[in-house]
Amino acid sequence: MSDSEQNGSSQNTEEQAEVQAERAEPAEQRAPTLEDKLAEAQAEAARTREQLLRTAADFDNFRKRSRREVEEAQRRGRESILKDLLPVFDNLERAASHAEGAPDVKSVAEGVRIVAKQFVDTLDRMGIKRIPAVGKPFDPSVHEAIQQIESTEHPAGVVIAEVQPGYILGDYLIRAAMVVVSKGSPGGESSTSEAN
């Protein structure tokens, strides 16, 4: 065989070896070893653990931030209410100090009535309303009956006196009104249940 033929056949042999090597590599890639699978699973577990730790840290930060925001909103709400009520308190103090030296009780009473109206107006601006009671039918969702008495003037189940006013803020009951409820006329049948 000549040199050119030997070179040609050795090139053929080398090319065949390269082709076989190329065919062998994809076969190895298609069938990973157990070590490869284990390393891949460990890497995935490490990524998942890292992601879980980040999520837990984010949630903890969110919880702390939310708590701070709620506390701040409550503080601002109390501050706002106090700013609205302080002028009423100031006027009440002025009325009390004026009452000590006032020769006329009527002027003191008028001053207290003015302060009480200012207080009611302030509550109204805040959205706090007084619950109507006297002359209204007893409503256990907003009234608390502390007594029932017989009355010839009022039918059974009607509020005849208010002992302590009740207040609502929108649909939220702040305090129920403490009331006295009529049983109706003496000897008549009562249509309301006994008071608590």
C-alpha positions as CSV (number, residue, x, y, z in Angstrom):
1,M,0.0,0.0,0.0
2,S,1.2,3.4,-0.8
3,D,1.5,6.2,1.6
4,S,-1.5,8.0,0.2
5,E,-3.5,4.8,0.6
6,Q,-2.3,4.4,4.1
7,N,-3.1,8.0,4.9
8,G,-6.6,7.5,3.4
9,S,-7.3,4.4,5.3
10,S,-5.9,5.8,8.5
11,Q,-8.1,8.8,7.9
12,N,-11.1,6.5,7.4
13,T,-10.3,4.7,10.5
14,E,-10.0,7.9,12.5
15,E,-13.2,9.2,11.0
16,Q,-15.0,6.0,11.9
17,A,-13.6,6.2,15.5
18,E,-14.9,9.8,15.7
19,V,-18.3,8.9,14.5
20,Q,-18.5,6.0,17.0
21,A,-17.3,8.4,19.7
22,E,-20.0,10.9,18.8
23,R,-22.6,8.1,18.8
24,A,-21.4,7.0,22.2
25,E,-21.6,10.4,23.8
26,P,-25.4,10.9,23.2
27,A,-26.0,7.4,24.5
28,E,-24.2,8.4,27.7
29,Q,-26.3,11.6,27.9
30,R,-29.5,9.7,27.5
31,A,-28.8,7.2,30.3
32,P,-27.4,9.2,33.2
33,T,-25.8,7.4,36.0
34,L,-27.2,7.1,39.5
35,E,-24.6,9.6,40.7
36,D,-25.8,12.1,38.1
37,K,-29.4,11.6,39.2
38,L,-28.4,12.0,42.8
39,A,-26.5,15.2,42.1
40,E,-29.4,16.6,40.1
41,A,-31.9,15.8,42.9
42,Q,-29.6,17.3,45.5
43,A,-29.3,20.5,43.5
44,E,-33.0,20.7,43.1
45,A,-33.5,20.1,46.8
46,A,-31.0,22.9,47.5
47,R,-32.9,25.3,45.2
48,T,-36.2,24.4,46.8
49,R,-34.8,24.9,50.3
50,E,-33.3,28.3,49.3
51,Q,-36.7,29.3,47.8
52,L,-38.5,28.2,50.9
53,L,-36.2,30.1,53.2
54,R,-36.6,33.3,51.1
55,T,-40.4,32.8,51.2
56,A,-40.4,32.3,54.9
57,A,-38.2,35.5,55.4
58,D,-40.5,37.5,53.1
59,F,-43.6,36.3,55.0
60,D,-42.0,37.2,58.4
61,N,-41.1,40.7,57.0
62,F,-44.6,41.1,55.7
63,R,-46.1,40.1,59.1
64,K,-43.9,42.6,60.9
65,R,-44.6,45.3,58.5
66,S,-48.4,44.7,58.7
67,R,-48.3,44.7,62.5
68,R,-46.5,48.1,62.4
69,E,-49.0,49.5,59.9
70,V,-51.9,48.4,62.0
71,E,-50.4,49.9,65.1
72,E,-49.7,53.1,63.2
73,A,-53.2,53.3,61.8
74,Q,-54.7,52.8,65.3
75,R,-52.4,55.5,66.7
76,R,-53.4,57.9,64.0
77,G,-57.1,57.1,64.6
78,R,-56.8,57.8,68.3
79,E,-54.9,61.0,67.6
80,S,-57.6,62.1,65.2
81,I,-60.4,61.4,67.6
82,L,-58.5,63.2,70.4
83,K,-57.9,66.3,68.2
84,D,-61.7,66.4,67.6
85,L,-62.6,65.9,71.3
86,L,-60.0,68.2,72.9
87,P,-61.9,71.4,72.1
88,V,-65.0,70.0,73.8
89,F,-62.9,69.1,76.9
90,D,-61.4,72.6,76.9
91,N,-64.8,74.2,76.8
92,L,-66.0,71.9,79.6
93,E,-63.1,72.9,81.8
94,R,-63.9,76.6,81.1
95,A,-67.5,76.0,82.0
96,A,-66.4,74.3,85.2
97,S,-64.0,77.1,86.2
98,H,-66.7,79.7,85.3
99,A,-69.3,77.8,87.4
100,E,-67.2,78.3,90.6
101,G,-67.5,82.0,90.5
102,A,-70.8,82.4,88.6
103,P,-73.6,84.0,90.6
104,D,-76.2,82.8,88.2
105,V,-76.9,79.0,87.9
106,K,-78.8,79.6,84.6
107,S,-75.7,80.9,82.8
108,V,-73.7,77.8,84.0
109,A,-76.5,75.5,82.8
110,E,-76.6,77.3,79.5
111,G,-72.8,76.9,79.1
112,V,-73.0,73.2,79.9
113,R,-75.8,72.8,77.3
114,I,-73.6,74.6,74.7
115,V,-70.7,72.2,75.5
116,A,-72.9,69.2,75.3
117,K,-74.2,70.3,71.9
118,Q,-70.6,70.8,70.7
119,F,-69.9,67.3,71.9
120,V,-72.9,65.8,70.0
121,D,-71.9,67.8,66.9
122,T,-68.3,66.4,67.1
123,L,-69.6,62.8,67.5
124,D,-71.9,63.4,64.5
125,R,-68.9,64.6,62.3
126,M,-67.1,61.4,63.3
127,G,-70.1,59.4,62.1
128,I,-71.2,58.3,65.6
129,K,-74.9,58.6,66.1
130,R,-77.1,58.3,69.2
131,I,-79.6,55.5,69.1
132,P,-83.2,56.7,69.3
133,A,-84.9,55.1,72.3
134,V,-87.8,56.8,74.0
135,G,-91.1,56.1,72.3
136,K,-89.6,53.5,69.9
137,P,-90.3,49.8,70.0
138,F,-87.8,47.8,72.0
139,D,-85.1,46.4,69.7
140,P,-82.7,44.0,71.5
141,S,-80.1,44.6,68.8
142,V,-79.6,48.2,70.0
143,H,-81.4,48.4,73.4
144,E,-80.7,46.7,76.7
145,A,-83.8,46.5,78.9
146,I,-82.9,46.9,82.5
147,Q,-86.5,47.1,83.7
148,Q,-90.0,46.5,82.7
149,I,-92.9,48.5,84.2
150,E,-96.6,48.6,83.8
151,S,-97.9,51.7,82.0
152,T,-101.3,52.9,81.0
153,E,-99.8,55.5,78.7
154,H,-97.6,53.3,76.6
155,P,-98.3,50.0,74.9
156,A,-96.3,46.9,75.7
157,G,-92.9,46.6,74.2
158,V,-92.3,50.4,73.8
159,V,-89.3,52.1,75.4
160,I,-90.6,54.6,78.0
161,A,-87.3,55.8,79.5
162,E,-83.7,55.9,78.6
163,V,-81.2,55.3,81.5
164,Q,-78.1,55.6,79.4
165,P,-77.9,56.5,75.7
166,G,-76.5,54.1,73.2
167,Y,-74.3,54.9,70.2
168,I,-73.6,53.4,66.7
169,L,-70.8,54.0,64.2
170,G,-72.3,53.1,60.8
171,D,-73.6,49.6,61.3
172,Y,-71.3,48.9,64.3
173,L,-72.9,49.1,67.8
174,I,-70.6,51.0,70.1
175,R,-72.8,50.8,73.1
176,A,-76.4,49.6,73.5
177,A,-78.9,52.0,75.1
178,M,-80.0,51.0,78.6
179,V,-83.8,51.4,78.7
180,V,-87.0,50.9,80.6
181,V,-89.7,49.0,78.6
182,S,-93.4,49.2,79.1
183,K,-95.3,46.0,80.0
184,G,-98.5,47.6,79.0
185,S,-101.5,48.4,81.2
186,P,-101.9,46.6,84.6
187,G,-103.6,43.3,84.2
188,G,-103.1,43.4,80.4
189,E,-101.1,40.8,78.4
190,S,-97.4,41.5,77.8
191,S,-96.2,41.0,74.2
192,T,-92.5,41.4,75.1
193,S,-90.2,38.9,76.9
194,E,-89.0,39.6,80.4
195,A,-85.9,41.8,80.7
196,N,-82.5,40.3,81.3
